[in-house]
């Protein structure tokens, strides 16, 4: 299988169009719950046959975070000092 080309300077989220609908739903659900690593893994595994690397998968997920914006339920940082 040949790797589809995303135009230089084109949106990274262009890879989004190559994902199956079910994968898109899973990734968006993970992003909305602020489960970044799970979302990246799903994108990477789905696009690996197209030779998409881990860094590109991370950029696709980052684009989803930007697209979903305020709907993301951000995980609060762990406190440094425990009571």
PDB file as gemmi writes it, atoms N, CA and C in Angstrom:
CRYST1    1.000    1.000    1.000  90.00  90.00  90.00 P 1                      
ATOM      1  N   UNK A   1       0.849  -1.178   0.000  1.00  0.00           N  
ATOM      2  CA  UNK A   1       0.000   0.000   0.000  1.00  0.00           C  
ATOM      3  C   UNK A   1       0.892   1.236   0.000  1.00  0.00           C  
ATOM      4  N   UNK A   2       0.612   2.185  -0.860  1.00  0.00           N  
ATOM      5  CA  UNK A   2       1.401   3.398  -0.892  1.00  0.00           C  
ATOM      6  C   UNK A   2       0.821   4.408   0.085  1.00  0.00           C  
ATOM      7  N   UNK A   3       1.714   5.182   0.634  1.00  0.00           N  
ATOM      8  CA  UNK A   3       1.318   6.187   1.625  1.00  0.00           C  
ATOM      9  C   UNK A   3       0.708   7.391   0.929  1.00  0.00           C  
ATOM     10  N   UNK A   4      -0.514   7.785   1.321  1.00  0.00           N  
ATOM     11  CA  UNK A   4      -1.094   8.999   0.737  1.00  0.00           C  
ATOM     12  C   UNK A   4      -0.282  10.216   1.178  1.00  0.00           C  
ATOM     13  N   UNK A   5      -0.176  11.146   0.318  1.00  0.00           N  
ATOM     14  CA  UNK A   5       0.601  12.345   0.625  1.00  0.00           C  
ATOM     15  C   UNK A   5      -0.314  13.464   1.130  1.00  0.00           C  
ATOM     16  N   UNK A   6       0.099  14.061   2.238  1.00  0.00           N  
ATOM     17  CA  UNK A   6      -0.562  15.263   2.733  1.00  0.00           C  
ATOM     18  C   UNK A   6       0.257  16.432   2.190  1.00  0.00           C  
ATOM     19  N   UNK A   7      -0.355  17.391   1.536  1.00  0.00           N  
ATOM     20  CA  UNK A   7       0.409  18.489   0.941  1.00  0.00           C  
ATOM     21  C   UNK A   7       1.268  19.201   1.976  1.00  0.00           C  
ATOM     22  N   UNK A   8       2.462  19.614   1.557  1.00  0.00           N  
ATOM     23  CA  UNK A   8       3.357  20.364   2.446  1.00  0.00           C  
ATOM     24  C   UNK A   8       2.620  21.597   2.952  1.00  0.00           C  
ATOM     25  N   UNK A   9       2.703  21.804   4.238  1.00  0.00           N  
ATOM     26  CA  UNK A   9       2.017  22.939   4.848  1.00  0.00           C  
ATOM     27  C   UNK A   9       0.533  22.698   5.040  1.00  0.00           C  
ATOM     28  N   UNK A  10       0.053  21.529   4.633  1.00  0.00           N  
ATOM     29  CA  UNK A  10      -1.360  21.186   4.794  1.00  0.00           C  
ATOM     30  C   UNK A  10      -1.656  20.846   6.240  1.00  0.00           C  
ATOM     31  N   UNK A  11      -2.902  20.797   6.595  1.00  0.00           N  
ATOM     32  CA  UNK A  11      -3.245  20.521   7.988  1.00  0.00           C  
ATOM     33  C   UNK A  11      -2.904  19.091   8.376  1.00  0.00           C  
ATOM     34  N   UNK A  12      -2.295  18.956   9.543  1.00  0.00           N  
ATOM     35  CA  UNK A  12      -1.968  17.630  10.069  1.00  0.00           C  
ATOM     36  C   UNK A  12      -3.239  16.826  10.220  1.00  0.00           C  
ATOM     37  N   UNK A  13      -4.318  17.494  10.583  1.00  0.00           N  
ATOM     38  CA  UNK A  13      -5.562  16.776  10.785  1.00  0.00           C  
ATOM     39  C   UNK A  13      -6.080  16.184   9.479  1.00  0.00           C  
ATOM     40  N   UNK A  14      -5.384  16.418   8.367  1.00  0.00           N  
ATOM     41  CA  UNK A  14      -5.743  15.775   7.110  1.00  0.00           C  
ATOM     42  C   UNK A  14      -5.699  14.268   7.239  1.00  0.00           C  
ATOM     43  N   UNK A  15      -4.858  13.761   8.150  1.00  0.00           N  
ATOM     44  CA  UNK A  15      -4.827  12.326   8.413  1.00  0.00           C  
ATOM     45  C   UNK A  15      -6.137  11.855   9.027  1.00  0.00           C  
ATOM     46  N   UNK A  16      -6.854  12.755   9.651  1.00  0.00           N  
ATOM     47  CA  UNK A  16      -8.133  12.427  10.291  1.00  0.00           C  
ATOM     48  C   UNK A  16      -9.079  11.777   9.284  1.00  0.00           C  
ATOM     49  N   UNK A  17      -9.031  12.234   8.051  1.00  0.00           N  
ATOM     50  CA  UNK A  17      -9.921  11.720   7.011  1.00  0.00           C  
ATOM     51  C   UNK A  17      -9.649  10.257   6.678  1.00  0.00           C  
ATOM     52  N   UNK A  18      -8.473   9.756   7.031  1.00  0.00           N  
ATOM     53  CA  UNK A  18      -8.124   8.363   6.736  1.00  0.00           C  
ATOM     54  C   UNK A  18      -8.564   7.399   7.831  1.00  0.00           C  
ATOM     55  N   UNK A  19      -9.090   7.920   8.934  1.00  0.00           N  
ATOM     56  CA  UNK A  19      -9.527   7.068  10.039  1.00  0.00           C  
ATOM     57  C   UNK A  19     -10.956   6.593   9.816  1.00  0.00           C  
ATOM     58  N   UNK A  20     -11.237   5.381  10.270  1.00  0.00           N  
ATOM     59  CA  UNK A  20     -12.603   4.885  10.222  1.00  0.00           C  
ATOM     60  C   UNK A  20     -13.454   5.670  11.212  1.00  0.00           C  
ATOM     61  N   UNK A  21     -14.739   5.726  10.941  1.00  0.00           N  
ATOM     62  CA  UNK A  21     -15.657   6.492  11.796  1.00  0.00           C  
ATOM     63  C   UNK A  21     -15.599   6.029  13.253  1.00  0.00           C  
ATOM     64  N   UNK A  22     -15.533   4.713  13.456  1.00  0.00           N  
ATOM     65  CA  UNK A  22     -15.471   4.172  14.820  1.00  0.00           C  
ATOM     66  C   UNK A  22     -14.210   4.657  15.542  1.00  0.00           C  
ATOM     67  N   UNK A  23     -13.086   4.685  14.843  1.00  0.00           N  
ATOM     68  CA  UNK A  23     -11.841   5.166  15.442  1.00  0.00           C  
ATOM     69  C   UNK A  23     -11.954   6.647  15.781  1.00  0.00           C  
ATOM     70  N   UNK A  24     -12.565   7.419  14.900  1.00  0.00           N  
ATOM     71  CA  UNK A  24     -12.759   8.856  15.173  1.00  0.00           C  
ATOM     72  C   UNK A  24     -13.579   9.057  16.441  1.00  0.00           C  
ATOM     73  N   UNK A  25     -14.648   8.271  16.595  1.00  0.00           N  
ATOM     74  CA  UNK A  25     -15.481   8.389  17.800  1.00  0.00           C  
ATOM     75  C   UNK A  25     -14.674   8.030  19.051  1.00  0.00           C  
ATOM     76  N   UNK A  26     -13.875   6.961  18.967  1.00  0.00           N  
ATOM     77  CA  UNK A  26     -13.062   6.545  20.116  1.00  0.00           C  
ATOM     78  C   UNK A  26     -12.036   7.616  20.481  1.00  0.00           C  
ATOM     79  N   UNK A  27     -11.381   8.166  19.478  1.00  0.00           N  
ATOM     80  CA  UNK A  27     -10.369   9.199  19.729  1.00  0.00           C  
ATOM     81  C   UNK A  27     -11.022  10.427  20.349  1.00  0.00           C  
ATOM     82  N   UNK A  28     -12.140  10.881  19.793  1.00  0.00           N  
ATOM     83  CA  UNK A  28     -12.816  12.051  20.357  1.00  0.00           C  
ATOM     84  C   UNK A  28     -13.274  11.784  21.791  1.00  0.00           C  
ATOM     85  N   UNK A  29     -13.751  10.581  22.069  1.00  0.00           N  
ATOM     86  CA  UNK A  29     -14.163  10.249  23.446  1.00  0.00           C  
ATOM     87  C   UNK A  29     -12.964  10.311  24.379  1.00  0.00           C  
ATOM     88  N   UNK A  30     -11.815   9.789  23.945  1.00  0.00           N  
ATOM     89  CA  UNK A  30     -10.605   9.855  24.769  1.00  0.00           C  
ATOM     90  C   UNK A  30     -10.159  11.296  24.976  1.00  0.00           C  
ATOM     91  N   UNK A  31     -10.209  12.095  23.918  1.00  0.00           N  
ATOM     92  CA  UNK A  31      -9.805  13.505  24.038  1.00  0.00           C  
ATOM     93  C   UNK A  31     -10.741  14.232  24.998  1.00  0.00           C  
ATOM     94  N   UNK A  32     -12.037  14.012  24.881  1.00  0.00           N  
ATOM     95  CA  UNK A  32     -12.990  14.695  25.761  1.00  0.00           C  
ATOM     96  C   UNK A  32     -12.779  14.326  27.227  1.00  0.00           C  
ATOM     97  N   UNK A  33     -12.232  13.115  27.481  1.00  0.00           N  
ATOM     98  CA  UNK A  33     -11.924  12.699  28.858  1.00  0.00           C  
ATOM     99  C   UNK A  33     -10.469  12.983  29.224  1.00  0.00           C  
ATOM    100  N   UNK A  34      -9.753  13.683  28.345  1.00  0.00           N  
ATOM    101  CA  UNK A  34      -8.353  14.054  28.547  1.00  0.00           C  
ATOM    102  C   UNK A  34      -7.457  12.823  28.703  1.00  0.00           C  
ATOM    103  N   UNK A  35      -7.705  11.832  27.865  1.00  0.00           N  
ATOM    104  CA  UNK A  35      -6.898  10.604  27.854  1.00  0.00           C  
ATOM    105  C   UNK A  35      -6.015  10.625  26.601  1.00  0.00           C  
ATOM    106  N   UNK A  36      -5.056  11.529  26.625  1.00  0.00           N  
ATOM    107  CA  UNK A  36      -4.210  11.803  25.465  1.00  0.00           C  
ATOM    108  C   UNK A  36      -3.474  10.568  24.958  1.00  0.00           C  
ATOM    109  N   UNK A  37      -2.845   9.807  25.845  1.00  0.00           N  
ATOM    110  CA  UNK A  37      -2.053   8.654  25.409  1.00  0.00           C  
ATOM    111  C   UNK A  37      -2.913   7.603  24.718  1.00  0.00           C  
ATOM    112  N   UNK A  38      -4.093   7.367  25.248  1.00  0.00           N  
ATOM    113  CA  UNK A  38      -5.004   6.404  24.634  1.00  0.00           C  
ATOM    114  C   UNK A  38      -5.430   6.879  23.246  1.00  0.00           C  
ATOM    115  N   UNK A  39      -5.680   8.168  23.110  1.00  0.00           N  
ATOM    116  CA  UNK A  39      -6.080   8.734  21.820  1.00  0.00           C  
ATOM    117  C   UNK A  39      -4.940   8.612  20.807  1.00  0.00           C  
ATOM    118  N   UNK A  40      -3.722   8.934  21.234  1.00  0.00           N  
ATOM    119  CA  UNK A  40      -2.567   8.839  20.337  1.00  0.00           C  
ATOM    120  C   UNK A  40      -2.367   7.388  19.900  1.00  0.00           C  
ATOM    121  N   UNK A  41      -2.480   6.456  20.837  1.00  0.00           N  
ATOM    122  CA  UNK A  41      -2.311   5.041  20.497  1.00  0.00           C  
ATOM    123  C   UNK A  41      -3.330   4.610  19.447  1.00  0.00           C  
ATOM    124  N   UNK A  42      -4.582   5.026  19.608  1.00  0.00           N  
ATOM    125  CA  UNK A  42      -5.622   4.649  18.646  1.00  0.00           C  
ATOM    126  C   UNK A  42      -5.325   5.194  17.253  1.00  0.00           C  
ATOM    127  N   UNK A  43      -4.911   6.459  17.184  1.00  0.00           N  
ATOM    128  CA  UNK A  43      -4.597   7.066  15.885  1.00  0.00           C  
ATOM    129  C   UNK A  43      -3.387   6.374  15.269  1.00  0.00           C  
ATOM    130  N   UNK A  44      -2.356   6.173  16.065  1.00  0.00           N  
ATOM    131  CA  UNK A  44      -1.123   5.575  15.560  1.00  0.00           C  
ATOM    132  C   UNK A  44      -1.360   4.160  15.037  1.00  0.00           C  
ATOM    133  N   UNK A  45      -2.094   3.357  15.810  1.00  0.00           N  
ATOM    134  CA  UNK A  45      -2.361   1.987  15.381  1.00  0.00           C  
ATOM    135  C   UNK A  45      -3.199   1.958  14.100  1.00  0.00           C  
ATOM    136  N   UNK A  46      -4.146   2.865  13.980  1.00  0.00           N  
ATOM    137  CA  UNK A  46      -5.007   2.887  12.797  1.00  0.00           C  
ATOM    138  C   UNK A  46      -4.253   3.347  11.545  1.00  0.00           C  
ATOM    139  N   UNK A  47      -3.292   4.246  11.726  1.00  0.00           N  
ATOM    140  CA  UNK A  47      -2.596   4.822  10.573  1.00  0.00           C  
ATOM    141  C   UNK A  47      -1.234   4.200  10.292  1.00  0.00           C  
ATOM    142  N   UNK A  48      -0.793   3.277  11.137  1.00  0.00           N  
ATOM    143  CA  UNK A  48       0.508   2.632  10.909  1.00  0.00           C  
ATOM    144  C   UNK A  48       0.623   1.968   9.546  1.00  0.00           C  
ATOM    145  N   UNK A  49      -0.440   1.326   9.034  1.00  0.00           N  
ATOM    146  CA  UNK A  49      -0.309   0.746   7.684  1.00  0.00           C  
ATOM    147  C   UNK A  49       0.017   1.790   6.617  1.00  0.00           C  
ATOM    148  N   UNK A  50      -0.280   3.048   6.882  1.00  0.00           N  
ATOM    149  CA  UNK A  50       0.024   4.137   5.951  1.00  0.00           C  
ATOM    150  C   UNK A  50       1.378   4.774   6.262  1.00  0.00           C  
ATOM    151  N   UNK A  51       2.139   4.123   7.159  1.00  0.00           N  
ATOM    152  CA  UNK A  51       3.472   4.576   7.579  1.00  0.00           C  
ATOM    153  C   UNK A  51       3.440   5.927   8.287  1.00  0.00           C  
ATOM    154  N   UNK A  52       2.368   6.197   8.994  1.00  0.00           N  
ATOM    155  CA  UNK A  52       2.276   7.408   9.802  1.00  0.00           C  
ATOM    156  C   UNK A  52       2.997   7.133  11.111  1.00  0.00           C  
ATOM    157  N   UNK A  53       3.902   8.019  11.481  1.00  0.00           N  
ATOM    158  CA  UNK A  53       4.697   7.842  12.687  1.00  0.00           C  
ATOM    159  C   UNK A  53       3.976   8.315  13.939  1.00  0.00           C  
ATOM    160  N   UNK A  54       4.597   8.010  15.056  1.00  0.00           N  
ATOM    161  CA  UNK A  54       4.034   8.384  16.353  1.00  0.00           C  
ATOM    162  C   UNK A  54       3.903   9.901  16.492  1.00  0.00           C  
ATOM    163  N   UNK A  55       4.909  10.633  16.031  1.00  0.00           N  
ATOM    164  CA  UNK A  55       4.860  12.098  16.137  1.00  0.00           C  
ATOM    165  C   UNK A  55       3.675  12.662  15.351  1.00  0.00           C  
ATOM    166  N   UNK A  56       3.431  12.130  14.164  1.00  0.00           N  
ATOM    167  CA  UNK A  56       2.294  12.600  13.374  1.00  0.00           C  
ATOM    168  C   UNK A  56       0.976  12.254  14.066  1.00  0.00           C  
ATOM    169  N   UNK A  57       0.911  11.079  14.691  1.00  0.00           N  
ATOM    170  CA  UNK A  57      -0.299  10.696  15.435  1.00  0.00           C  
ATOM    171  C   UNK A  57      -0.535  11.664  16.591  1.00  0.00           C  
ATOM    172  N   UNK A  58       0.548  12.057  17.266  1.00  0.00           N  
ATOM    173  CA  UNK A  58       0.416  13.037  18.358  1.00  0.00           C  
ATOM    174  C   UNK A  58      -0.108  14.361  17.836  1.00  0.00           C  
ATOM    175  N   UNK A  59       0.335  14.757  16.667  1.00  0.00           N  
ATOM    176  CA  UNK A  59      -0.128  16.021  16.093  1.00  0.00           C  
ATOM    177  C   UNK A  59      -1.601  15.952  15.694  1.00  0.00           C  
ATOM    178  N   UNK A  60      -2.054  14.789  15.220  1.00  0.00           N  
ATOM    179  CA  UNK A  60      -3.468  14.617  14.895  1.00  0.00           C  
ATOM    180  C   UNK A  60      -4.310  14.781  16.162  1.00  0.00           C  
ATOM    181  N   UNK A  61      -3.872  14.152  17.255  1.00  0.00           N  
ATOM    182  CA  UNK A  61      -4.611  14.247  18.521  1.00  0.00           C  
ATOM    183  C   UNK A  61      -4.586  15.685  19.032  1.00  0.00           C  
ATOM    184  N   UNK A  62      -3.451  16.348  18.902  1.00  0.00           N  
ATOM    185  CA  UNK A  62      -3.378  17.754  19.325  1.00  0.00           C  
ATOM    186  C   UNK A  62      -4.405  18.601  18.555  1.00  0.00           C  
ATOM    187  N   UNK A  63      -4.536  18.321  17.268  1.00  0.00           N  
ATOM    188  CA  UNK A  63      -5.533  19.048  16.459  1.00  0.00           C  
ATOM    189  C   UNK A  63      -6.946  18.774  16.965  1.00  0.00           C  
ATOM    190  N   UNK A  64      -7.203  17.535  17.426  1.00  0.00           N  
ATOM    191  CA  UNK A  64      -8.528  17.219  17.977  1.00  0.00           C  
ATOM    192  C   UNK A  64      -8.755  17.973  19.288  1.00  0.00           C  
ATOM    193  N   UNK A  65      -7.712  18.100  20.130  1.00  0.00           N  
ATOM    194  CA  UNK A  65      -7.842  18.891  21.353  1.00  0.00           C  
ATOM    195  C   UNK A  65      -8.226  20.329  21.000  1.00  0.00           C  
ATOM    196  N   UNK A  66      -7.582  20.882  19.981  1.00  0.00           N  
ATOM    197  CA  UNK A  66      -7.902  22.250  19.570  1.00  0.00           C  
ATOM    198  C   UNK A  66      -9.321  22.339  19.022  1.00  0.00           C  
ATOM    199  N   UNK A  67      -9.730  21.346  18.239  1.00  0.00           N  
ATOM    200  CA  UNK A  67     -11.065  21.371  17.636  1.00  0.00           C  
ATOM    201  C   UNK A  67     -12.165  21.241  18.690  1.00  0.00           C  
ATOM    202  N   UNK A  68     -11.920  20.431  19.716  1.00  0.00           N  
ATOM    203  CA  UNK A  68     -12.952  20.196  20.732  1.00  0.00           C  
ATOM    204  C   UNK A  68     -12.908  21.233  21.854  1.00  0.00           C  
ATOM    205  N   UNK A  69     -11.809  21.956  21.951  1.00  0.00           N  
ATOM    206  CA  UNK A  69     -11.676  23.110  22.835  1.00  0.00           C  
ATOM    207  C   UNK A  69     -12.188  22.956  24.251  1.00  0.00           C  
ATOM    208  N   UNK A  70     -13.145  23.804  24.614  1.00  0.00           N  
ATOM    209  CA  UNK A  70     -13.659  23.879  25.985  1.00  0.00           C  
ATOM    210  C   UNK A  70     -14.449  22.645  26.406  1.00  0.00           C  
ATOM    211  N   UNK A  71     -14.784  21.783  25.465  1.00  0.00           N  
ATOM    212  CA  UNK A  71     -15.541  20.571  25.816  1.00  0.00           C  
ATOM    213  C   UNK A  71     -14.657  19.524  26.492  1.00  0.00           C  
ATOM    214  N   UNK A  72     -13.329  19.672  26.376  1.00  0.00           N  
ATOM    215  CA  UNK A  72     -12.400  18.710  26.982  1.00  0.00           C  
ATOM    216  C   UNK A  72     -12.438  18.877  28.496  1.00  0.00           C  
ATOM    217  N   UNK A  73     -12.658  17.758  29.196  1.00  0.00           N  
ATOM    218  CA  UNK A  73     -12.667  17.764  30.660  1.00  0.00           C  
ATOM    219  C   UNK A  73     -11.238  17.549  31.131  1.00  0.00           C  
ATOM    220  N   UNK A  74     -10.517  18.632  31.280  1.00  0.00           N  
ATOM    221  CA  UNK A  74      -9.092  18.565  31.616  1.00  0.00           C  
ATOM    222  C   UNK A  74      -8.897  17.933  32.993  1.00  0.00           C  
ATOM    223  N   UNK A  75      -7.907  17.068  33.069  1.00  0.00           N  
ATOM    224  CA  UNK A  75      -7.560  16.428  34.326  1.00  0.00           C  
ATOM    225  C   UNK A  75      -6.755  17.426  35.150  1.00  0.00           C  
ATOM    226  N   UNK A  76      -7.169  17.681  36.400  1.00  0.00           N  
ATOM    227  CA  UNK A  76      -6.407  18.626  37.215  1.00  0.00           C  
ATOM    228  C   UNK A  76      -5.029  18.040  37.534  1.00  0.00           C  
ATOM    229  N   UNK A  77      -4.030  18.889  37.654  1.00  0.00           N  
ATOM    230  CA  UNK A  77      -2.686  18.393  37.964  1.00  0.00           C  
ATOM    231  C   UNK A  77      -2.664  17.760  39.357  1.00  0.00           C  
ATOM    232  N   UNK A  78      -1.801  16.781  39.535  1.00  0.00           N  
ATOM    233  CA  UNK A  78      -1.628  16.172  40.846  1.00  0.00           C  
ATOM    234  C   UNK A  78      -1.000  17.182  41.781  1.00  0.00           C  
ATOM    235  N   UNK A  79      -1.472  17.220  43.030  1.00  0.00           N  
ATOM    236  CA  UNK A  79      -0.871  18.160  43.973  1.00  0.00           C  
ATOM    237  C   UNK A  79       0.551  17.709  44.313  1.00  0.00           C  
ATOM    238  N   UNK A  80       1.407  18.692  44.498  1.00  0.00           N  
ATOM    239  CA  UNK A  80       2.789  18.375  44.852  1.00  0.00           C  
ATOM    240  C   UNK A  80       2.911  17.977  46.320  1.00  0.00           C  
ATOM    241  N   UNK A  81       2.101  18.607  47.168  1.00  0.00           N  
ATOM    242  CA  UNK A  81       2.143  18.329  48.595  1.00  0.00           C  
ATOM    243  C   UNK A  81       0.869  17.591  49.001  1.00  0.00           C  
ATOM    244  N   UNK A  82       1.040  16.406  49.510  1.00  0.00           N  
ATOM    245  CA  UNK A  82      -0.115  15.640  49.965  1.00  0.00           C  
ATOM    246  C   UNK A  82      -0.367  15.949  51.439  1.00  0.00           C  
ATOM    247  N   UNK A  83      -1.649  16.021  51.828  1.00  0.00           N  
ATOM    248  CA  UNK A  83      -1.954  16.324  53.242  1.00  0.00           C  
ATOM    249  C   UNK A  83      -1.458  15.234  54.175  1.00  0.00           C  
TER     250      UNK A  83                                                      
END                                                                             
